[in-house]
Amino acid sequence: MSFVGNFALLILAADAPPATVQDPRAGVLGFLGPMVFMIVIMYVLMIRPNQKKARDHADLLKALKSGDKVITSSGILATVVSVKDKSVTIRSGDTKLELLKSAITEVTERSGTAAAAS
């Protein structure tokens, strides 16, 4: 009986497909595919919006001119008196301050729009 059992196992083993060796590149692709996808998602969700925001802020500072009403990063509401290369002089109430341009966060009113509205 053991001869018949061993013979049956040999017959079944002969019909089995040969074992395939997995290509090592498939494992690398299985790892790198999701990694590349995550990097693209991080770029789209985090880096690109910050670049756009920085570009918009730089454009705002380039268009800054005397007479504009602005808000600084510290919350001061002021009017621009003069603009230099890296600094801006503002007037808020009775106070005149010189700040870095980067401290200006928002322009609430352009000097030309107030004259056009009147």
Order of alpha helices (4+ residues) and beta strands (2+ residues): alpha-alpha-alpha-beta-beta-beta-beta-beta-alpha
